[in-house]
Structures are given as C-alpha cells and as structure tokens.
C-alpha cells in the first residue's frame, strides 16, 4: 500500500506553523431536542469553524501555503467558489503579496465582495470548475504567479486538517460529520484522525462527489449543483484526498436540498448562528435522518462556512 500523501504528522507540523495566525475556533454542546431533533439523540458538539478568519476553514490551508513556499513577484492565484478565494486574499494581504482569484459567474456577491475587501483582484470567469481551472492555469502560465489550489495540494490538506486537531482536543467525538466538496477539509481531517474516530462525509444529493468516487474506486466527474454549489460543487474530489478518504472515511452519505435549507434555517432560529448553506450540510445529515447516531455516541458536527448575504443591515 502506498503511503498517504498527507499524514497526522504533517497536520501536527502545519499547526505548529499556522497556530499563531489563525483562530482556535470554539465548540459548543447542544441537546438534540433543543434543535428540534429526535430527543433520543445524544448531545451534539458543534465546531464553530464559521468563526475562522474570512468566515471559513479555508484560511488554514491558505495561510500554511503562503507561509511555507516562495512567492514570486506576481503573487498568488487561485480558483474558487468564494471561500478559498477570500482565504487566499486574506493570507496574501497579510504576506504583502498580490492575489488574483478566479470565481464562478454565479459566485454570490457577498463572497466576491469579501475577496475584494482583502485587496485581491476578482475575475468572474466561468460557470464550472474545469473551465475555471483552465483560466487560472492560463493566468499562472502568463504571469508566473504561484497557484494555490482550493483542495488538491498537500499544504491545503494539511492546513485544513488542523480543524480535526483542535476538535479532537476540545471534545474527542466518536463520530465526525463533515461536509464534503472537493475534499480538502475531510481529507485533511481524516489524515489527522485516522481510525481514532468515525469519519462521515456529508454531501448534497445534487453534488455527490466523494460518494461517487468511493463507489467507482477513483475520483470521477459528478453533478455539481444545488443550493450549496458555490462551496460544495467542484464536480470531482481531489486526487490527493482520495486515497486518504478510501482509507479513513467510514461512510459517505447525501442529503436533500430541503434538509440543507432546514439546517441552515434551524441554526439561526434555535442558536442564532449564521452559516452559508454549505456550512449547514453536516447538520442536515441528522435532520434528514441520513445519519442516526447511537444513544451514547459522541457526535462532532462541523459548521464550516459563514459567507452568505442572508444577513443585511440598514444603511445608517
């Protein structure tokens, strides 16, 4: 068996580099009944990663990448549905280097504006991830900018894996429910956790990238649509995360659109927590019944992003 591309040791080393520059996001424990879920469910630990710099876990991997490699005069470039772009722009601003971010034509204005707020140049370039990456590669080849991938680079995986390092120290759950898109988050977290806890991937039914990959035995092109497409719709999981997932992801499930919307709304109604739709996908596994925990099972549920325009304030 070939060695995995990212290991627990890599994640621990990554945390040593980025810890002074990121937030150690908190956890809260809530009773299932208080969320309107089956009261027989055990208490749920929510990891509030939406409170991370830039509003998502992506700041971890972006920060690690910019702190562990040479940056050319042209700076950095990335392709993103929004969250990676904001994280890359944030890390580049801190490093004092230029950043260019290629986003979908349907990327929400709230996310594009957030990227610009960190000084990056935004290019609304394509309506699917393959086309977006082609334009990003062309920009890299033309300018010499360093490409920072949203999910398929060792530094990205190791950085995102530090979420698991914190969560296991904070709550030591038996099972982690994690939303999956390109797989950088769940790949990094699974690399750190290994077999010490159960790893459950949760995806929208409209974007079953990891579920389809595990069924096929390799990354395959999959649908990429739905309410969370801007954050969980790359169409295919990364080549680097796949062997980690094959080794350590215990279950890959999907949830319907209505469950994602319900979880999104429930977090606000019951806890006054604002997330984006993709940030509520892991919780949707419990709401939909796609995952039913055992009575004594310690659950860790990741809330992974909060870049939404759903909250607006009046002009002063």
Backbone bond lengths (Angstrom), bond angles and torsions (degrees), N, CA, C in turn:
res aa  C-N    CA-C-N  psi(-1)  N-CA   C-N-CA  omega(-1)  CA-C   N-CA-C  phi
1 X - - - 1.473 - - 1.521 109.23 -
2 X 1.321 116.67 129.63 1.460 120.75 -179.43 1.522 110.37 -69.50
3 X 1.338 116.96 146.80 1.469 119.23 177.05 1.524 110.22 -64.07
4 X 1.332 115.90 147.52 1.460 120.20 -179.95 1.522 109.83 -72.81
5 X 1.325 117.62 148.02 1.475 120.89 -174.67 1.521 113.91 -68.47
6 X 1.324 117.53 -23.69 1.469 122.28 177.19 1.526 107.41 -138.00
7 X 1.322 116.65 135.93 1.449 121.88 -175.66 1.530 110.99 -123.82
8 X 1.314 114.94 173.38 1.461 121.48 175.76 1.531 110.92 -55.51
9 X 1.319 116.40 -39.97 1.463 120.71 179.32 1.520 111.05 -62.65
10 X 1.318 116.91 -39.87 1.474 120.71 178.10 1.527 111.16 -62.98
11 X 1.320 116.39 -40.03 1.464 120.32 -179.53 1.529 110.11 -67.72
12 X 1.319 116.70 -41.42 1.467 119.99 178.05 1.523 110.91 -62.62
13 X 1.327 116.34 -40.58 1.467 119.89 177.73 1.522 110.71 -65.65
14 X 1.328 116.61 -39.48 1.460 120.76 178.27 1.526 110.93 -60.64
15 X 1.315 116.00 -42.07 1.466 119.30 -178.86 1.522 110.86 -63.96
16 X 1.318 116.46 -36.57 1.458 119.31 176.89 1.520 112.77 -61.37
17 X 1.329 116.31 -29.13 1.468 120.87 179.98 1.524 111.47 -81.79
18 X 1.322 116.85 -45.53 1.470 119.21 -168.98 1.526 114.64 -95.97
19 X 1.313 118.39 -14.43 1.475 120.26 -173.81 1.529 113.77 -50.91
20 X 1.339 119.37 -41.19 1.473 117.95 -179.99 1.532 113.73 -70.08
21 X 1.327 117.17 -10.60 1.459 120.63 -170.66 1.531 113.38 -114.06
22 X 1.321 117.49 -2.07 1.464 121.29 179.50 1.526 108.78 -124.25
23 X 1.308 115.81 173.00 1.459 121.01 174.30 1.519 110.33 -93.92
24 X 1.322 115.88 135.67 1.465 120.41 168.68 1.534 105.28 -82.86
25 X 1.312 116.07 96.13 1.460 119.84 -170.45 1.529 110.82 -71.14
26 X 1.337 116.41 147.36 1.464 119.77 -174.75 1.514 113.23 -79.50
27 X 1.321 115.07 170.07 1.461 122.22 170.37 1.525 107.98 -122.68
28 X 1.316 115.93 153.14 1.461 120.74 170.99 1.526 108.21 -132.62
29 X 1.316 116.40 147.18 1.459 121.09 176.21 1.518 108.79 -105.10
30 X 1.313 116.36 130.86 1.467 121.37 -179.47 1.526 109.26 -128.98
31 X 1.321 115.87 146.95 1.459 120.89 174.56 1.516 109.37 -76.00
32 X 1.324 115.58 138.00 1.462 119.78 -179.13 1.527 111.03 -57.85
33 X 1.333 116.49 -39.91 1.456 119.56 -179.20 1.510 113.12 -61.99
34 X 1.332 116.63 -31.89 1.466 120.44 179.08 1.527 111.84 -68.27
35 X 1.333 116.13 -20.05 1.460 120.94 177.14 1.525 112.16 -95.74
36 X 1.343 115.91 5.66 1.448 119.10 -178.70 1.514 113.16 79.35
37 X 1.333 116.74 12.21 1.461 121.09 178.62 1.528 109.78 -90.41
38 X 1.292 116.46 174.73 1.461 122.19 177.97 1.527 109.12 -55.10
39 X 1.340 118.18 118.91 1.465 119.55 -177.09 1.519 114.04 -65.15
40 X 1.335 117.26 -12.78 1.467 119.33 176.27 1.524 112.16 -78.37
41 X 1.352 116.85 -12.40 1.454 120.10 176.41 1.534 109.23 -64.48
42 X 1.315 117.86 148.90 1.468 119.98 175.16 1.527 110.68 -70.60
43 X 1.347 118.12 165.92 1.464 120.11 173.86 1.521 110.68 -56.71
44 X 1.330 115.07 152.65 1.464 121.99 -175.99 1.521 109.22 -117.18
45 X 1.322 116.22 127.60 1.460 120.32 173.21 1.521 108.93 -93.03
46 X 1.321 116.06 120.30 1.462 121.65 177.23 1.516 109.20 -98.53
47 X 1.318 116.88 125.03 1.460 122.30 174.15 1.521 107.00 -90.90
48 X 1.328 116.89 116.05 1.468 121.69 -170.65 1.527 111.32 -89.97
49 X 1.316 114.64 64.32 1.463 119.66 -177.35 1.518 112.47 -74.46
50 X 1.330 116.67 -11.24 1.465 118.98 174.24 1.527 111.41 -67.01
51 X 1.336 117.27 -11.10 1.459 121.49 176.29 1.534 112.91 -88.04
52 X 1.326 115.98 1.96 1.467 120.46 178.15 1.524 110.09 -65.86
53 X 1.333 116.89 157.76 1.461 120.20 171.43 1.527 109.70 -47.03
54 X 1.305 117.52 137.75 1.467 127.04 -179.95 1.526 112.90 70.61
55 X 1.331 118.70 1.92 1.453 120.57 175.47 1.501 115.98 84.86
56 X 1.342 118.99 14.20 1.463 119.77 175.61 1.525 110.58 -162.18
57 X 1.327 114.56 165.00 1.464 122.66 178.27 1.522 112.48 -60.45
58 X 1.317 117.85 -17.80 1.461 121.44 -173.95 1.527 112.76 -59.72
59 X 1.336 117.43 -23.14 1.461 119.89 179.83 1.523 111.48 -62.08
60 X 1.319 117.47 -25.67 1.465 120.99 -179.01 1.537 110.86 -66.94
61 X 1.324 116.23 -54.97 1.454 119.66 -178.43 1.513 113.03 -66.05
62 X 1.332 116.98 -39.48 1.461 120.00 179.41 1.515 110.74 -63.85
63 X 1.324 116.64 -42.87 1.464 120.14 179.11 1.512 111.08 -62.46
64 X 1.328 117.42 -43.98 1.467 120.25 179.66 1.521 110.58 -61.60
65 X 1.314 117.16 -45.58 1.462 120.32 -178.41 1.527 111.83 -60.08
66 X 1.317 117.63 -41.54 1.460 119.56 -178.09 1.519 112.71 -76.55
67 X 1.324 117.09 -18.95 1.460 120.18 179.90 1.529 113.00 -93.05
68 X 1.319 117.54 -6.66 1.470 119.83 -173.54 1.525 113.16 -126.97
69 X 1.303 118.53 22.87 1.454 120.52 176.67 1.509 110.90 -156.79
70 X 1.317 115.46 158.11 1.463 120.18 178.49 1.530 110.05 -69.93
71 X 1.311 115.50 140.87 1.455 121.13 178.30 1.529 108.80 -111.70
72 X 1.328 118.84 120.51 1.469 121.06 179.34 1.522 111.51 -70.17
73 X 1.317 114.83 169.51 1.462 120.04 -179.75 1.530 111.71 -58.61
74 X 1.322 116.65 -31.99 1.469 120.80 -179.88 1.516 112.67 -73.94
75 X 1.313 117.70 -7.81 1.450 120.92 176.70 1.515 113.26 82.94
76 X 1.337 115.34 -143.58 1.462 121.26 -174.85 1.518 109.88 -125.28
77 X 1.338 114.60 158.58 1.454 120.64 178.94 1.521 107.73 -142.27
78 X 1.322 116.24 147.77 1.451 120.54 177.28 1.516 111.09 -152.64
79 X 1.330 114.81 162.45 1.462 122.21 174.45 1.515 107.69 -111.81
80 X 1.341 116.84 139.87 1.454 118.60 -170.27 1.515 112.14 -160.45
81 X 1.340 115.24 149.02 1.448 120.29 167.98 1.512 111.87 -79.11
82 X 1.326 116.00 -10.71 1.461 120.99 177.61 1.518 114.02 148.46
83 X 1.326 118.01 -50.73 1.459 120.19 -173.74 1.523 113.02 -70.15
84 X 1.318 118.03 -44.28 1.462 120.09 176.44 1.518 110.16 -63.20
85 X 1.319 116.13 -38.60 1.459 119.52 179.31 1.509 112.29 -61.70
86 X 1.330 116.94 -43.23 1.470 120.57 177.43 1.518 110.50 -63.65
87 X 1.328 116.40 -42.13 1.461 120.26 179.96 1.527 111.50 -64.86
88 X 1.327 116.32 -42.14 1.452 120.62 179.27 1.526 110.52 -65.22
89 X 1.323 116.25 -42.43 1.467 120.12 178.90 1.522 110.80 -63.93
90 X 1.313 117.16 -40.46 1.466 123.01 178.32 1.534 110.93 -61.48
91 X 1.329 115.59 -49.11 1.462 119.75 -178.80 1.526 110.84 -66.28
92 X 1.330 117.17 -37.78 1.461 120.60 178.97 1.519 111.46 -67.22
93 X 1.326 116.99 -40.04 1.461 120.36 177.76 1.524 110.24 -60.77
94 X 1.314 116.57 -43.58 1.469 120.27 178.98 1.527 111.76 -64.81
95 X 1.332 115.93 -33.93 1.460 120.25 -179.92 1.521 112.34 -83.51
96 X 1.332 117.22 -11.03 1.449 121.07 179.68 1.511 113.81 74.39
97 X 1.345 116.80 34.66 1.468 120.49 -179.43 1.522 109.49 -125.21
98 X 1.331 118.35 155.39 1.470 120.98 179.27 1.527 111.57 -69.49
99 X 1.316 115.88 150.99 1.464 121.48 175.68 1.518 109.73 -136.16
100 X 1.313 116.09 135.63 1.456 122.94 172.19 1.523 107.96 -121.25
101 X 1.330 116.18 133.88 1.460 120.98 -176.14 1.522 109.50 -127.69
102 X 1.331 115.70 125.27 1.458 122.40 177.14 1.523 108.25 -97.50
103 X 1.335 116.61 122.12 1.457 121.51 -175.96 1.522 110.47 -120.91
104 X 1.335 115.10 165.89 1.454 120.74 176.26 1.532 110.62 -67.02
105 X 1.300 115.21 155.12 1.461 119.08 174.20 1.523 111.18 -66.36
106 X 1.368 116.95 -21.03 1.458 120.61 -179.44 1.536 112.46 -102.11
107 X 1.324 117.16 8.21 1.459 119.08 176.61 1.533 109.60 -57.86
108 X 1.334 118.15 130.18 1.466 120.02 -178.48 1.525 112.05 -57.34
109 X 1.321 115.47 144.41 1.464 120.29 -179.50 1.515 111.77 -57.74
110 X 1.345 117.04 -34.01 1.465 120.28 -180.00 1.525 110.97 -60.29
111 X 1.330 116.37 -36.72 1.461 119.46 -179.30 1.532 111.14 -76.80
112 X 1.318 117.10 -42.60 1.463 119.58 178.23 1.525 111.00 -61.99
113 X 1.320 116.29 -40.63 1.468 120.04 178.96 1.526 111.08 -65.26
114 X 1.325 116.11 -36.16 1.471 119.62 179.16 1.528 110.66 -65.53
115 X 1.314 116.54 -39.51 1.464 120.19 177.37 1.531 109.74 -61.57
116 X 1.315 116.45 -46.97 1.470 120.48 -179.88 1.526 111.71 -63.20
117 X 1.329 116.67 -30.90 1.465 119.60 -176.97 1.520 112.09 -64.00
118 X 1.328 116.95 -20.77 1.463 121.04 177.21 1.525 112.17 -95.68
119 X 1.329 117.27 9.72 1.446 120.90 173.25 1.506 116.08 91.97
120 X 1.321 118.05 5.33 1.464 120.70 -179.03 1.525 111.20 -83.98
121 X 1.325 115.52 158.35 1.462 122.18 172.83 1.518 108.64 -93.29
122 X 1.333 116.50 129.18 1.462 122.14 -176.92 1.526 109.58 -105.24
123 X 1.336 115.43 132.77 1.461 121.75 176.82 1.526 107.89 -119.51
124 X 1.328 118.24 110.08 1.467 121.62 174.38 1.526 106.86 -80.51
125 X 1.345 115.43 105.48 1.459 117.49 -160.29 1.522 116.85 -119.54
126 X 1.340 119.40 -25.14 1.465 118.76 -172.56 1.521 109.75 -162.37
127 X 1.352 115.40 167.74 1.460 119.46 179.65 1.523 112.67 -110.46
128 X 1.355 117.88 8.76 1.463 120.77 173.75 1.528 108.81 -147.68
129 X 1.328 115.98 159.85 1.460 119.82 -170.29 1.530 112.44 -69.37
130 X 1.312 118.13 -36.57 1.472 120.02 179.76 1.520 110.98 -60.48
131 X 1.322 116.79 -46.50 1.466 120.33 179.29 1.520 111.12 -65.56
132 X 1.322 115.49 -37.15 1.458 120.10 178.81 1.524 110.68 -62.64
133 X 1.334 116.32 -42.76 1.463 119.96 -179.92 1.522 111.36 -68.01
134 X 1.312 118.04 -36.03 1.463 120.37 178.69 1.522 110.44 -61.78
135 X 1.319 116.92 -42.97 1.461 120.17 179.62 1.530 111.18 -69.91
136 X 1.317 116.01 -33.67 1.463 120.16 176.79 1.523 110.54 -66.89
137 X 1.324 116.60 -43.74 1.469 120.92 177.45 1.526 111.09 -62.20
138 X 1.327 116.05 -40.57 1.463 119.52 179.45 1.522 110.58 -62.53
139 X 1.317 117.17 -40.81 1.472 121.31 177.73 1.527 110.17 -64.16
140 X 1.316 116.69 -43.11 1.469 120.17 177.92 1.530 110.79 -60.28
141 X 1.328 116.68 -46.38 1.463 120.53 -177.97 1.527 111.28 -64.65
142 X 1.319 116.28 -34.56 1.460 120.65 -177.40 1.528 112.06 -76.60
143 X 1.325 116.89 -36.99 1.471 120.23 -171.12 1.519 114.50 -106.12
144 X 1.328 117.04 -22.38 1.464 120.08 -174.73 1.510 113.54 85.82
145 X 1.337 118.37 7.56 1.464 121.52 177.77 1.528 110.17 -63.13
146 X 1.305 116.24 150.59 1.466 121.17 178.60 1.524 109.30 -84.21
147 X 1.322 116.61 127.17 1.454 121.91 -179.65 1.525 109.88 -83.26
148 X 1.324 116.16 124.90 1.457 122.18 174.07 1.521 107.02 -111.23
149 X 1.326 115.95 112.23 1.462 120.91 -174.21 1.527 111.04 -80.54
150 X 1.330 115.25 144.99 1.464 120.54 -176.61 1.524 112.97 -66.47
151 X 1.340 117.53 -29.10 1.469 118.06 -176.60 1.520 114.62 -150.27
152 X 1.322 119.91 -13.01 1.466 120.37 -171.01 1.525 112.65 -113.76
153 X 1.320 116.53 50.64 1.460 123.39 172.78 1.526 108.35 -137.76
154 X 1.337 118.16 146.47 1.465 119.84 -179.64 1.525 113.44 -56.25
155 X 1.343 117.09 -41.81 1.454 119.63 -179.83 1.517 112.63 -63.91
156 X 1.327 115.78 -37.59 1.461 120.10 178.12 1.525 110.47 -64.63
157 X 1.324 116.82 -47.26 1.463 121.12 179.45 1.524 111.53 -61.61
158 X 1.322 116.56 -46.25 1.463 119.87 -177.90 1.521 111.10 -64.72
159 X 1.335 116.30 -40.47 1.457 119.68 178.49 1.517 112.26 -63.82
160 X 1.328 116.37 -46.79 1.465 119.01 179.93 1.528 111.35 -65.51
161 X 1.317 116.50 -30.09 1.463 119.85 179.86 1.511 114.11 -62.90
162 X 1.338 116.97 -18.64 1.463 119.53 179.94 1.526 111.99 -67.25
163 X 1.330 118.30 -16.95 1.469 120.34 172.26 1.526 109.43 -59.12
164 X 1.336 116.35 -43.70 1.465 120.39 -179.47 1.520 111.45 -67.18
165 X 1.328 117.06 -38.57 1.462 120.10 178.01 1.527 110.11 -56.10
166 X 1.318 116.68 -47.36 1.465 120.28 178.88 1.525 111.57 -64.92
167 X 1.326 117.19 -47.67 1.455 121.06 -174.91 1.530 111.44 -62.99
168 X 1.321 117.43 -40.54 1.460 119.68 179.59 1.525 111.27 -66.97
169 X 1.322 117.32 -32.39 1.458 120.35 175.20 1.524 111.52 -72.82
170 X 1.311 116.66 -35.81 1.463 121.22 -174.44 1.522 113.26 -79.46
171 X 1.342 117.07 -35.33 1.467 118.99 -171.81 1.520 114.71 -139.03
172 X 1.313 118.96 -18.55 1.475 123.45 -178.70 1.526 112.47 47.10
173 X 1.334 118.19 56.09 1.472 119.81 -179.51 1.525 112.04 -67.20
174 X 1.337 114.27 154.90 1.463 120.22 173.56 1.524 111.11 -77.48
175 X 1.345 115.07 -31.93 1.460 121.59 -175.82 1.511 109.44 -136.17
176 X 1.331 116.63 135.65 1.460 122.20 176.62 1.517 108.26 -113.58
177 X 1.335 116.67 125.01 1.463 122.48 173.92 1.522 107.59 -100.02
178 X 1.344 116.65 121.12 1.455 121.97 -170.42 1.522 109.52 -133.32
179 X 1.323 116.43 128.48 1.464 120.54 175.10 1.525 109.79 -69.79
180 X 1.330 116.07 142.29 1.462 121.20 -177.43 1.516 111.10 -125.34
181 X 1.331 115.75 133.85 1.456 122.66 171.49 1.523 107.45 -123.45
182 X 1.351 115.92 -97.65 1.456 119.59 174.45 1.521 112.95 -76.34
183 X 1.331 116.06 -18.58 1.459 119.77 173.50 1.503 116.27 100.88
184 X 1.340 118.96 3.60 1.452 119.58 179.65 1.512 112.68 -63.65
185 X 1.325 116.83 -38.08 1.461 121.04 -179.38 1.521 111.45 -70.96
186 X 1.326 116.92 -56.30 1.456 118.80 -176.73 1.530 111.27 -67.67
187 X 1.339 116.69 -31.38 1.458 119.03 177.03 1.516 111.80 -64.82
188 X 1.330 116.55 -46.25 1.452 120.19 178.63 1.511 112.35 -66.32
189 X 1.336 116.97 -41.60 1.461 120.32 179.77 1.522 111.08 -66.38
190 X 1.329 117.45 -41.15 1.467 120.54 178.58 1.521 111.20 -66.30
191 X 1.337 116.89 -34.43 1.469 119.78 177.36 1.521 110.47 -61.88
192 X 1.328 116.95 -38.02 1.464 120.29 179.61 1.526 111.55 -75.83
193 X 1.328 117.13 -45.77 1.462 120.95 -174.01 1.520 111.62 -73.45
194 X 1.330 117.09 -38.41 1.459 120.09 -177.00 1.518 110.73 60.37
195 X 1.325 115.79 -126.12 1.463 120.58 -179.02 1.527 112.27 -103.70
196 X 1.314 118.30 17.69 1.470 121.45 -178.41 1.519 112.30 -81.60
197 X 1.313 117.76 -12.17 1.461 122.08 176.44 1.522 107.88 -155.24
198 X 1.329 115.72 163.12 1.451 120.70 178.76 1.526 108.99 -82.84
199 X 1.322 116.20 130.53 1.460 122.09 179.79 1.523 108.57 -107.25
200 X 1.334 115.43 121.67 1.466 120.90 179.71 1.525 108.75 -118.05
201 X 1.310 115.89 121.54 1.463 122.34 175.50 1.519 109.03 -87.25
202 X 1.349 115.28 133.61 1.458 120.57 178.27 1.528 108.39 -123.62
203 X 1.333 115.87 125.22 1.459 121.57 -178.87 1.527 110.12 -131.32
204 X 1.333 116.93 154.47 1.465 118.78 170.27 1.527 110.70 -63.55
205 X 1.321 115.91 146.64 1.471 118.98 174.62 1.518 111.17 -58.60
206 X 1.333 115.98 -26.46 1.462 121.15 -177.69 1.527 113.19 -83.31
207 X 1.341 117.48 -2.63 1.472 121.05 -178.79 1.531 110.06 -149.76
208 X 1.339 117.79 66.31 1.470 121.75 -173.41 1.527 113.54 -87.46
209 X 1.325 117.66 57.93 1.461 120.49 -171.12 1.531 113.40 -64.49
210 X 1.330 117.58 -49.13 1.465 118.99 -177.67 1.525 111.42 -75.54
211 X 1.307 117.16 -39.51 1.470 119.12 177.95 1.521 110.53 -56.96
212 X 1.325 116.87 -44.94 1.465 120.34 179.78 1.524 111.30 -67.53
213 X 1.327 117.00 -37.21 1.465 120.26 179.72 1.519 111.06 -65.03
214 X 1.326 117.42 -44.28 1.466 120.06 -179.53 1.516 111.31 -66.48
215 X 1.323 116.78 -33.44 1.463 120.31 176.50 1.525 111.05 -67.64
216 X 1.338 116.11 -39.91 1.470 121.10 -177.83 1.526 112.84 -81.54
217 X 1.312 116.94 -19.07 1.461 120.66 -176.90 1.513 113.70 83.70
218 X 1.336 117.10 14.26 1.465 122.62 179.80 1.527 108.26 -171.03
219 X 1.330 117.95 161.35 1.464 118.94 174.70 1.525 110.93 -62.40
220 X 1.323 116.36 132.35 1.460 121.51 179.14 1.523 109.10 -134.67
221 X 1.329 115.72 154.62 1.457 120.43 177.20 1.521 109.83 -66.90
222 X 1.329 116.00 134.36 1.464 121.55 -176.10 1.520 109.84 -134.55
223 X 1.329 116.95 167.26 1.466 119.31 174.76 1.524 110.96 -58.79
224 X 1.318 116.55 154.97 1.469 120.61 -178.31 1.527 108.73 -147.14
225 X 1.324 116.04 77.35 1.454 119.08 -178.50 1.509 111.44 -143.70
226 X 1.324 115.56 -171.36 1.439 120.31 175.22 1.516 114.57 98.69
227 X 1.330 115.19 -176.96 1.446 122.74 -172.48 1.529 113.27 -63.85
228 X 1.340 116.97 -24.84 1.461 120.95 -177.48 1.524 112.42 -109.62
229 X 1.331 117.78 20.56 1.464 120.95 -172.91 1.517 113.61 -62.82
230 X 1.338 117.70 -29.87 1.460 118.73 -177.96 1.512 112.24 -68.56
231 X 1.352 118.54 -23.81 1.457 120.15 179.72 1.519 113.33 -113.84
232 X 1.336 118.54 -22.26 1.465 121.07 -176.13 1.521 111.89 -126.57
233 X 1.328 117.14 33.76 1.454 118.51 -174.87 1.505 115.77 -131.33
234 X 1.349 119.81 49.86 1.458 118.51 178.98 1.523 113.68 -76.18
235 X 1.340 117.63 -16.95 1.458 120.10 179.27 1.505 114.76 92.54
236 X 1.339 117.96 -15.97 1.462 120.63 -179.97 1.524 109.08 -164.61
237 X 1.324 116.56 137.99 1.457 118.93 176.41 1.525 109.84 -74.39
238 X 1.321 115.66 160.97 1.455 120.68 -178.21 1.516 113.69 -72.31
239 X 1.322 115.64 150.81 1.464 120.88 178.28 1.526 111.59 -64.96
240 X 1.329 117.32 -33.75 1.461 119.98 -177.89 1.516 112.20 -74.17
241 X 1.317 117.72 -36.66 1.463 118.97 -178.29 1.515 112.68 -75.90
242 X 1.351 116.72 -24.16 1.459 118.58 -171.59 1.531 113.46 -58.19
243 X 1.344 120.27 -50.13 1.464 117.80 -179.62 1.528 113.41 -63.24
244 X 1.329 117.09 -28.76 1.469 119.92 175.68 1.518 109.55 -67.36
245 X 1.323 116.33 -44.81 1.462 120.55 178.90 1.524 111.26 -63.77
246 X 1.320 116.18 -42.80 1.462 119.61 179.86 1.522 111.34 -60.87
247 X 1.333 116.10 -32.84 1.461 120.43 -178.86 1.517 113.11 -82.56
248 X 1.344 117.58 -34.24 1.463 118.93 -166.57 1.528 116.86 -127.64
249 X 1.329 119.19 -10.97 1.466 119.47 176.52 1.528 107.75 -84.27
250 X 1.325 115.70 120.04 1.458 121.06 -173.61 1.517 113.33 -82.32
251 X 1.328 116.65 -28.98 1.452 120.32 -174.58 1.516 109.13 -153.76
252 X 1.329 116.56 136.26 1.465 122.01 175.53 1.519 107.91 -121.42
253 X 1.339 116.43 115.12 1.454 120.96 -176.92 1.523 109.94 -122.68
254 X 1.313 115.60 162.95 1.463 121.02 176.98 1.522 109.93 -123.65
255 X 1.328 115.39 155.97 1.466 121.00 -178.89 1.526 109.05 -130.79
256 X 1.325 116.81 148.74 1.471 119.82 -178.88 1.518 111.84 -77.20
257 X 1.316 114.28 162.23 1.463 121.25 179.63 1.523 112.56 -55.57
258 X 1.326 116.69 -41.01 1.461 119.38 -176.13 1.531 111.50 -65.90
259 X 1.325 117.19 -30.91 1.469 120.29 178.00 1.525 110.79 -72.51
260 X 1.323 117.19 -36.34 1.465 120.32 176.89 1.523 109.82 -64.73
261 X 1.311 115.63 -45.54 1.467 119.18 178.76 1.522 110.61 -62.06
262 X 1.331 116.85 -41.54 1.463 120.72 -179.51 1.521 110.82 -63.78
263 X 1.325 117.76 -41.92 1.466 120.92 178.81 1.519 110.59 -66.19
264 X 1.301 116.59 -41.27 1.471 122.87 177.86 1.519 110.32 -57.38
265 X 1.335 115.73 -47.75 1.460 121.28 -179.11 1.533 111.16 -70.88
266 X 1.317 116.55 -41.29 1.461 121.28 -177.65 1.527 111.78 -60.38
267 X 1.311 117.68 -41.21 1.470 120.68 -179.47 1.522 111.14 -59.84
268 X 1.324 115.92 -35.30 1.461 119.22 176.99 1.528 111.27 -76.99
269 X 1.325 117.11 -47.74 1.457 120.79 -175.47 1.530 112.39 -63.50
270 X 1.342 117.01 -40.71 1.461 120.77 -173.86 1.526 113.85 -94.86
271 X 1.332 117.41 -31.94 1.463 120.15 -172.92 1.523 113.77 -122.59
272 X 1.332 116.91 -5.37 1.463 121.13 -175.02 1.539 111.17 55.97
273 X 1.321 115.19 41.40 1.457 122.60 175.29 1.525 108.40 -108.34
274 X 1.328 115.90 126.18 1.460 121.06 178.47 1.528 109.55 -99.94
275 X 1.315 116.52 123.77 1.458 121.82 172.37 1.523 107.91 -131.32
276 X 1.320 116.30 169.42 1.455 120.80 169.74 1.525 107.96 -86.32
277 X 1.331 119.35 166.99 1.465 119.48 -178.52 1.532 113.77 -54.08
278 X 1.338 117.29 -43.67 1.457 119.24 178.83 1.515 112.93 -61.60
279 X 1.328 116.43 -29.43 1.452 120.72 179.84 1.510 113.42 -71.90
280 X 1.322 117.89 -14.67 1.460 122.66 -178.91 1.521 112.98 -101.66
281 X 1.331 117.70 -1.82 1.462 121.12 -172.51 1.530 112.36 -62.99
282 X 1.330 118.13 -40.24 1.466 119.66 -178.92 1.532 110.87 -62.50
283 X 1.319 117.00 -42.38 1.461 120.36 178.06 1.523 111.23 -65.60
284 X 1.313 117.37 -31.11 1.466 121.55 179.44 1.522 112.06 -60.18
285 X 1.329 117.74 -23.06 1.465 120.26 177.67 1.523 111.14 -63.51
286 X 1.335 116.92 -34.09 1.461 120.82 178.53 1.522 111.21 -79.83
287 X 1.319 116.22 -38.41 1.464 120.49 -179.52 1.527 111.31 -65.32
288 X 1.326 116.45 -40.23 1.462 121.20 -176.93 1.522 113.12 -79.66
289 X 1.328 117.03 -16.04 1.453 120.12 -173.93 1.516 113.23 83.85
290 X 1.330 117.38 4.45 1.462 119.90 178.15 1.523 111.14 -64.08
291 X 1.338 115.38 -27.57 1.469 119.53 173.17 1.521 108.84 -129.69
292 X 1.323 116.13 123.61 1.462 121.57 177.55 1.531 108.56 -117.15
293 X 1.319 117.00 113.18 1.456 120.22 -176.54 1.527 112.45 -75.24
294 X 1.315 114.66 158.87 1.455 120.66 171.17 1.524 109.30 -73.94
295 X 1.332 116.14 162.53 1.463 121.23 -173.63 1.515 113.45 -57.89
296 X 1.322 118.08 -40.72 1.463 121.97 -175.70 1.529 112.75 -102.83
297 X 1.309 117.72 8.87 1.461 121.95 -176.13 1.532 111.07 -70.89
298 X 1.320 116.43 129.70 1.464 121.06 177.39 1.523 108.73 -87.55
299 X 1.315 116.27 114.78 1.458 121.57 -173.95 1.523 111.42 -100.87
300 X 1.315 116.25 133.08 1.448 122.58 169.86 1.519 109.10 -115.53
301 X 1.321 117.31 121.16 1.469 122.40 -177.23 1.522 108.21 -118.52
302 X 1.320 115.73 125.43 1.456 120.68 -176.79 1.521 111.53 -91.82
303 X 1.330 116.32 123.52 1.463 122.41 168.94 1.520 105.94 -98.30
304 X 1.329 117.35 110.30 1.464 118.92 -160.67 1.523 115.88 -106.92
305 X 1.336 119.49 -8.53 1.460 118.03 -178.33 1.506 112.63 -159.99
306 X 1.334 116.00 147.88 1.465 120.67 -177.02 1.524 113.12 -134.19
307 X 1.322 117.48 22.25 1.459 119.66 -177.41 1.527 110.14 -89.13
308 X 1.308 113.49 87.06 1.459 121.39 -177.87 1.518 109.25 -134.91
309 X 1.308 115.72 151.63 1.454 120.26 175.34 1.518 112.22 -95.28
310 X 1.334 117.02 13.49 1.458 120.58 -173.99 1.518 112.33 -66.99
311 X 1.355 117.36 -26.14 1.448 120.65 179.01 1.527 108.61 -99.81
312 X 1.309 116.28 124.90 1.448 120.39 178.64 1.529 109.06 -127.89
313 X 1.302 115.95 152.92 1.446 121.41 179.78 1.527 109.21 -122.19
314 X 1.342 116.90 147.15 1.472 118.81 178.91 1.512 110.89 -68.48
315 X 1.308 115.88 152.92 1.460 120.59 174.93 1.529 109.38 -68.44
316 X 1.331 115.58 140.80 1.474 119.18 179.68 1.528 109.87 -91.26
